[in-house]
């Protein structure tokens, strides 16, 4: 269950990180 839940929890956390990177660069 941990392996199946890992990508589900990582996906929403990666999205804001990728959106914040360009914002911080600008």
Contact map, one row per residue, 1 for C-alpha under 8 A:
11111000000000000000000000
11111100000000000000000000
11111110000000000000000000
11111111000000000000000000
11111111100000000000000000
01111111110000000000000000
00111111111000000000000000
00011111111100000000000000
00001111111110000000000000
00000111111111000000000000
00000011111111100000000000
00000001111111110000000000
00000000111111111000000000
00000000011111111100000000
00000000001111111110000000
00000000000111111111000000
00000000000011111111100000
00000000000001111111110000
00000000000000111111111000
00000000000000011111111100
00000000000000001111111110
00000000000000000111111111
00000000000000000011111111
00000000000000000001111111
00000000000000000000111111
00000000000000000000011111
